[in-house]
Structures are given as structure tokens and as C-alpha cells.
């Protein structure tokens, strides 16, 4: 039960009408610049929620401000009353922001919150102008005697308000002189030529500056005539004690210490005055001895409030001879004056008072805002004058008199005609004034605004409304108007709306309510047959209340429905000799009407009933009628000439329903189309034809809509991207084909020599003698195998050194990759016909072997391998052809000869299935015995043939020896 009670309490606290909220907010408050701390800006109160939960300590509080500032805070007054006051932060109208939006946040102990805005405007206070620099303390000007009249000095002062608005200040000489004048802009001029001997050694002025508001400031200005003085000084002033009032302006002369030089004798002399006592309040003119106020002397603040006596020691000495000096003691006693008027932290108050506030309620206590800073009585006493102001008489009073407590004594009813005539706004004017001369006073303006309260409910002028509207009326037709009023002032706008009712199958509501005027209009046509009566709930709302009223809308029936008959379209055939009065093919019409009686139909046939052969029975008063033949056909006599009749039947309702409320009498007409074919002398029994079929042909057509612009854009963009992808794939494919498949160049397409040219070409006869037993005159170590071989330095012939010892085995070097393809196989020629030879050499078949001068292949088996082979026996034979002839002669099986370039004279490689030059070797020696090295593997050496393993020793030395002889040649 306790938990349920807590939940109900929270729900009640969160309801819209009983929520925690701030009273008198949002609002606007004013505060003067340079206001002291705790100056009241605005008062407000907190209305507790329905739960009466207290506000959390520390709330309300200012959670944010725009612009950010710490110049304001919220103080608790009493109960639920609070006020916004200033802090120690300075508010300066000229240098800081002028408007602050303070977000005041309140929260009670059950979590209910409220947030409102207080707008604070900083008002400008006119401040007196100030002299800058030396002018603030008084200024001495020196002019050499005999100077021509003209410009002397430019006086400058500063005013925070006028300077920022470019308003010029006005300057005056308080004590005018015939020798000097000052312009309005502060320029000091001399009007005559100054003469020191004439007796005027200096001129004293009080320069006064005024701003546009009438505030003024003054400073002392002395113009000295320059002259030398060499006399010893002595004091001539006898006064030692000076009574001076406080608050003298800086630069004011409070004492004049004079001295003279007895030895002057009429010669020019100057004296130098100074203060040996450190003082912040006075300064002495070192040339004239006048003591001036250096800064503000405030009897009511600081150490002077307790001890108003200031003692000084004045030193005078001559200049520049002798350095003689003299001293004197003087005393200043500062007297208190009534220089501080009674002032208030603010002089304009705005108070909002609810209209039902009780008489005698204290509205404002001015003593909380006003004070006097003078140090002594009666200068620090003040009171308040009797309140006055427009509309305040009889409503507000100061009780007791002079106390500054403003109380309510009159009626503030907001709806009272007298109060309405006054605008429910009242101004109370009182003055705060000193009780001592000069009786400073200042006006305080209290603006009181009566806030209205919701005393009267919002009511309609009738308890309910009934409106009638025809079902045939179009949209926007006015149906009626409701009106709600509230006796409370000020009158707030009332908003009307439909809260319930008026729905139909097609519309959520067929009515529309003008929210401002309360006029009810149709959104669409009403339908009596669907809903004859609509009951609406109309709601009126203003700023305070909500009220509802019931509106009944009667839909007036109209004959707006046409008769509908079946069949609507029919085809009939009749014999030409059909008897009059016969029901044609038993055809009948059955009609209905949603808003008419079955007895209200009338039937008529249009102009297609030529010679009136057809009629309906009955022709009125029934919803069912039959088609009869009214007169015979006379084709023989020429009366009738057409055989096909197209009849348009009109069915009219007479709207004969009675006992219902109607708008007006209307007539609606429906139609039926009949096609009748007359058959001359029929030979068969005429049967009733079936109803003709209706074929619906749906035509679909694609059209372009401008709203679907993105479809061709996306298709085009996709096509471009796809085309780019295909092009990139084709480029990659071409590169891959070019990389894997080497192509013939123009040089490869032309054969090196045609067959006819090889037969008919003249060969140069060369005689070459081959010494089989070559003399090897040098040795070297093979860099690959590490074996020692012998070589002939003349012919280049090489052989392994005998006998072969154990040789280190090495891994077979991998073939070099092909440049124009992939894989790691041996280089092959791209011209199969010219650069490649496969299979065994066939007898006289022209190949790559050597041919003699007769053109026959050279058979090395017929040559002497231990003697010399001359050039003539070999013909024009290259090393490549020499190798081919050797392999043909040795009949080495399964050999394959390939070249690594397009020149067949360069040996590229020799590979075979079993062995090279070793078909008769033992099984353990059947491996390639030599290979062609292009030189890159051995540091770019010259291409050569190199054995891969030590030569075997076999009995069949014919082939083996031939192989090694070939190796030596290559």
C-alpha cells in the first residue's frame, strides 16, 4: 500500500496542472552598472508540486547564463520566496555585456523540476568625466615671457559614456582672465604678450569639463611666466593649520606655501618646493609652493574615518646656487561633509502583484536597498517622501510615513473597469533624501504590474449545437460556427479543434474546424446513406482553460443516387410477325435506387423507338417492368424500313420517399441500352441470346517520369564502369599473351637462305688443316667445377688434365629462363623451320650438317679423326653445321639441337632423352657429358662448351673421342 501511495504521489506531482514551477518567471530585471554586491535584481517564488515536497537545499540555482557570468546568484528570502542578487563581480555597462539570460533551475526532493529564464539588463549610469594623466592632479604650464599670443595647451578629458558615443565634451575656464581664453574643445590660448616684470608671474585657472548629462569635473591649471631667481628663499606664509573639506577634486589647491629670496634685488629667481613627508593625498607645486589635492580625499573611508589629520613637512630651496633650504611643518584637518547622498542599489523597481493579493500586504521595503555612506551624523541620515504617481492614489501607501515600506491598500481586481482603464499598471514615485543640507534627494520609481489570475472558466455560448447540411454540398461549405468566451482579462486567443467524431470510410473526418473562428466546414461531401447524423466533440482551448461541447450535424437527404437496372445492356431478336402485346423474349428490367421507393420509377424510350413499336409495362409505379410489342411491323406497306433497333431506355425516379427530412426535391435518371433485331419470316424457333460478353483490353505503356531521373543516370554510370572494367581486362589479357607467347619480328620472318640459294651459291674454297694431336701449352682451373684443364693459347683448344682425379661433384645449374615466355626450360628458337632440328638426320636430307663442295653431307666416320680435315672436305661449314654433321655421322639416338637466338651458327643447347655423345656408355654414365655455357654464369665470359662430368673410359672410343674432340673445337 505504501508503494502504491508513493506511485500515486509521484504521478500527481508530475501532472501538468500541479507540477513544480517558478512564479514570476520568465521575467526581465534591470540592474545599474557598478552596483554593489547583494543588489536585488528580481524576486520570485516557487510553487510546490501537488506532493508538497520541499525544494532541495541549494535550489533554485542559476545553472547557466548567456553570456557566461558569475555576477548573479539566487538568495533565499523566506519560505518559497527567493531573489536574484548581484555578487562581487563588477558589472560595467561600457566594457562588459549589457544583457544576461539566466537559466534558473529548481528541483524538489521527489525529482520534479522546472527551468525558467530571467533576462537581466545592465543599465548605464552616467559617470562624470575624468582628466587624464597630470591633468587629474593639476597642471602647471610655463611660458617664457614675451611669447606671442597663440596656442598654449590642449586640455583632454575622458568620459566613459560620451566618448563611446562620440559626443564631444565641453571645457570652460572657471576663473576667466583677460590674458587667456579657452575654446570649447579644450584648447588654451593666450590673448596678450605676457610680461614677468609687470607683476604677473603666474596665472591660476580652474578648468572645468562637462559631459552631455551635465556632470562635470575640474582641475587646477596654472600658467607660470618663466624667470630666473638667484635669491636665498625664506617662508612668507604664516599659516600652519588648514581645515579642508573632504572630496576636493584632484588638483584643487588647499594651501599656498610662499617664500622669497631676500637677495633677489629685482633679479629673476625661482624657488623649488617639495614635500619631505610621504603623502598620497597631496602634492606641492615645486615652483609655486601651492599644495594641491593629488587624489580623492574620502573622510568616510580608510584611515581617515578614524583619524582625519594629515601632517606634512614642506622643503624650499633655491635653484641653482648654494643649495640653501628651509623647512616648515603644516597640518591638514579633513572635515566631513554631506557629500554622499542617500543612494540605493537600484532606483527602478518592477513588481508583479497577483490581482487577488490581500490589502495590507508589504510589497517593497526600500530600506533594504538604500543607504548613506557619510561617516558622521546628521550627514548619514535619510528618509522617504510620500508616495505619488499615476494610478497609485488609494491603492498604495507608505506605512509608517517616511519608512520606505510600500503596502497595498486598494483593489487590484484585473477585470475592474477602472483598473482596466489604467492598464493594470501603476507607478509609485517616492524620493529618498538626506536630513542634512544640501538635502540630496533622488527619485525611486516603482512600477507595479497586476498579474491576472484564472478566475472564470472558458465556456461556450450554448450547451450544445445542432447544424443541418445537405449531402450534396461541396467541400469547404460552412456548416455552422461555435463560440467560446472567457471573462478573464486579458483575453487570450481561443483555439478550436475537433476532438472526436466526423469519421467516414475514406476520411478520418469529413469536417474541418477553423481554429481561430470556430467555423465548421466540410472537407468532402457528406453521404446520408452512409451516416445520416454526425456527433462531434468540439474542444476550445486558451492559455488557461479547456472546454468541450457536443455538435450534432444532421445530413439532409437528397435524391442524388441514380436508378440502377439489370440488365444494363441486352440484345434481342423478334420475328416480324410477332403479336402485339407479346413480352419480347420474356425480357424484363429490375431496377433499384438507394434513395427512392420501388414504386417511384418511370420508364420511357428514347428517339430510337421509331413508329413506337416498343413499350414497357408497367411504365411507372414499379421497379420491375417488361418489354412489350406495342404495334405491328409494316415493312410491306413501307411504313417500317429498318430491321435493327437501338433503344435507349430512360428510368426516372420521382423521389417519392416521404416522412424524411430533405433539403430539396431532385430527380435522377438512369439508362439502359437495348439492341433489337427484327427477323423476317423466321424458319426456326428464336431462342434468347446470351448476354454479350465484355472484353477488357488493358494497354500498358512505359512512359518516362522526370521524377525517375536517377534510373538512366545509374544505368549509364554502371555501363561506363562495366566498359572500363572490360577494357582493363582486355589490356591485362593482351599483356599476358605478349608475355607468354613470343612473337616473330621482321627479321625472323625472312629466312637466312633459301634452298635454291644454298645449292646455287658459290662457296669460297678454303683449305683447313686440322691437327688432331693439339699441343696444350697452358693450364687453368675451371671456376665452376674446380677441375684443372689444359688449353692451347693459339687455337683455344681445351681438355681436362690427365689423369682425372676425384673431382668434386656439383649441382646441375638450372637453365636460364626464357625472356619472352614463362617456365625455366632451355632457350628455343621461334622459327621452327630455320632454327630447330628434331629427329635423326636422314641420309641426303638437307639439314644443318656440313656439306662438301659437291653438296653432299660430310660423314665424319669416313674422316680420319687422328689426322687433319681440310677446308675443302668440309666446305663452308659453321660450327653449328659441324656439330650436326658429327651427330649424323655418329648416329647418336634421340638427340635434339636447339639455338638460343636467331643465328643458327651460335650453338644454344644440346639435350637428349638418354645422353649426349654417349649412346654406348654404361648405364651409370648415361648422362649429358657437356653443355653450352653462354658466359653469363661465369662472369660474362665468352660462350663455350663445358663437360659436366669426367669422361668415362670405354672400349668404344670412336663416339666418345669424337665427343671430346667436338668439345675441344667448340
C-alpha positions, 0 to 999 in steps of 0.5 A: 500500500505504501508503494502504491501511495508513493506511485500515486504521489509521484504521478500527481506531482508530475501532472501538468496542472500541479507540477513544480514551477517558478512564479514570476518567471520568465521575467526581465530585471534591470540592474545599474552598472557598478552596483554593489554586491547583494543588489536585488535584481528580481524576486520570485517564488516557487510553487510546490508540486501537488506532493508538497515536497520541499525544494532541495537545499541549494535550489533554485540555482542559476545553472547557466547564463548567456553570456557566461557570468558569475555576477548573479546568484539566487538568495533565499528570502523566506519560505518559497520566496527567493531573489536574484542578487548581484555578487562581487563581480563588477558589472560595467555597462561600457566594457562588459555585456549589457544583457544576461539570460539566466537559466534558473533551475529548481528541483524538489526532493521527489525529482520534479523540476522546472527551468525558467529564464530571467533576462537581466539588463545592465543599465548605464549610469552616467559617470562624470568625466575624468582628466587624464594623466597630470591633468587629474592632479593639476597642471602647471604650464610655463611660458617664457615671457614675451611669447606671442599670443597663440596656442598654449595647451590642449586640455583632454578629458575622458568620459566613459559614456560620451566618448563611446558615443562620440559626443564631444565634451565641453571645457570652460575656464572657471576663473576667466582672465583677460590674458587667456581664453579657452575654446570649447574643445579644450584648447588654451590660448593666450590673448596678450604678450605676457610680461614677468616684470609687470607683476604677473608671474603666474596665472591660476585657472580652474578648468572645468569639463562637462559631459552631455548629462551635465556632470562635470569635473575640474582641475587646477591649471596654472600658467607660470611666466618663466624667470630666473631667481638667484635669491636665498628663499625664506617662508612668507606664509604664516599659516600652519593649520588648514581645515579642508573639506573632504572630496576636493577634486584632484588638483584643487589647491588647499594651501599656498606655501610662499617664500622669497629670496631676500637677495633677489634685488629685482633679479629673476629667481625661482624657488623649488618646493617639495614635500619631505613627508610621504603623502598620497593625498597631496602634492606641492607645486615645486615652483609655486609652493601651492599644495594641491589635492593629488587624489580623492580625499574620502573622510568616510573611508580608510584611515581617515574615518578614524583619524582625519589629520594629515601632517606634512613637512614642506622643503624650499630651496633655491635653484641653482646656487648654494643649495640653501633650504628651509623647512616648515611643518603644516597640518591638514584637518579633513572635515566631513561633509554631506557629500554622499547622498542617500543612494540605493542599489537600484532606483527602478523597481518592477513588481508583479502583484497577483490581482487577488493579493490581500490589502495590507500586504508589504510589497517593497521595503526600500530600506533594504536597498538604500543607504548613506555612506557619510561617516558622521551624523546628521550627514548619514541620515535619510528618509522617504517622501510620500508616495505619488504617481499615476494610478497609485492614489488609494491603492498604495501607501507608505506605512509608517510615513517616511519608512520606505515600506510600500503596502497595498491598500486598494483593489487590484481586481484585473477585470475592474473597469477602472483598473482596466482603464489604467492598464493594470499598471501603476507607478509609485514615485517616492524620493529618498533624501538626506536630513542634512543640507544640501538635502540630496534627494533622488527619485525611486520609481516603482512600477507595479504590474497586476498579474491576472489570475484564472478566475472564470472558466472558458465556456461556450455560448450554448450547451450544445449545437445542432447544424443541418447540411445537405449531402450534396454540398461541396467541400469547404461549405460552412456548416455552422460556427461555435463560440467560446468566451472567457471573462478573464482579462486579458483575453487570450486567443481561443483555439478550436479543434475537433476532438472526436467524431466526423469519421467516414470510410475514406476520411478520418473526418469529413469536417474541418474546424477553423481554429481561430473562428470556430467555423465548421466546414466540410472537407468532402461531401457528406453521404446520408446513406452512409451516416445520416447524423454526425456527433462531434466533440468540439474542444476550445482551448486558451492559455488557461482553460479547456472546454468541450461541447457536443455538435450534432450535424444532421445530413439532409437527404437528397435524391442524388443516387441514380436508378440502377437496372439489370440488365444494363445492356441486352440484345434481342431478336423478334420475328416480324410477325410477332403479336402485339402485346407479346413480352419480347423474349420474356425480357424484363428490367429490375431496377433499384435506387438507394434513395427512392421507393420501388414504386417511384420509377418511370420508364420511357424510350428514347428517339430510337423507338421509331413508329413506337413499336416498343413499350414497357409495362408497367411504365411507372409505379414499379421497379420491375417492368417488361418489354412489350410489342406495342404495334405491328411491323409494316415493312410491306406497306413501307411504313417500317424500313429498318430491321435493327433497333437501338433503344435507349431506355430512360428510368426516372425516379420521382423521389417519392420517399416521404416522412424524411427530412430533405433539403430539396426535391431532385430527380435522377435518371438512369439508362439502359441500352437495348439492341433489337433485331427484327427477323423476317419470316423466321424458319426456326424457333428464336431462342434468347441470346446470351448476354454479350460478353465484355472484353477488357483490353488493358494497354500498358505503356512505359512512359518516362517520369522526370521524377525517375531521373536517377534510373538512366543516370545509374544505368549509364554510370554502371555501363561506363564502369562495366566498359572500363572494367572490360577494357582493363581486362582486355589490356591485362589479357593482351599483356599476358599473351605478349608475355607468354607467347613470343612473337616473330619480328621482321627479321625472323620472318625472312629466312637466312637462305633459301634452298635454291640459294644454298645449292646455287651459291658459290662457296669460297674454297678454303683449305683447313688443316686440322691437327688432331694431336693439339699441343696444350701449352697452358693450364687453368682451373675451371671456376665452376667445377674446380677441375684443372684443364689444359688449353692451347693459347693459339687455337683455344683448344681445351681438355681436362688434365690427365689423369682425372682425379676425384673431382668434386661433384656439383649441382646441375645449374638450372637453365636460364629462363626464357625472356619472352615466355614463362617456365625455366626450360632451355632457350628455343628458337621461334622459327621452327623451320630455320632454327630447330632440328628434331629427329635423326638426320636422314641420309641426303636430307638437307639439314644443318650438317656440313656439306662438301663442295659437291653438296653432299653431307660430310660423314665424319666416320669416313674422316680420319679423326687422328689426322687433319680435315681440310677446308675443302672436305668440309666446305663452308661449314659453321660450327653449328653445321659441324656439330650436326654433321658429327651427330649424323655421322655418329648416329647418336639416338634421340638427340635434339639441337636447339639455338638460343637466338636467331643465328643458327651458327651460335650453338644454344643447347644440346639435350637428349632423352638418354645422353649426349655423345654417349649412346654406348656408355654404361648405364651409370654414365648415361648422362649429358657429358657437356653443355653450352655455357653462354658466359653469363654464369661465369662472369660474362665470359665468352660462350663455350662448351663445358663437360659436366662430368669426367669422361668415362673410359670405354672400349668404344672410343670412336663416339666418345673421342669424337665427343671430346674432340667436338668439345675441344673445337667448340 
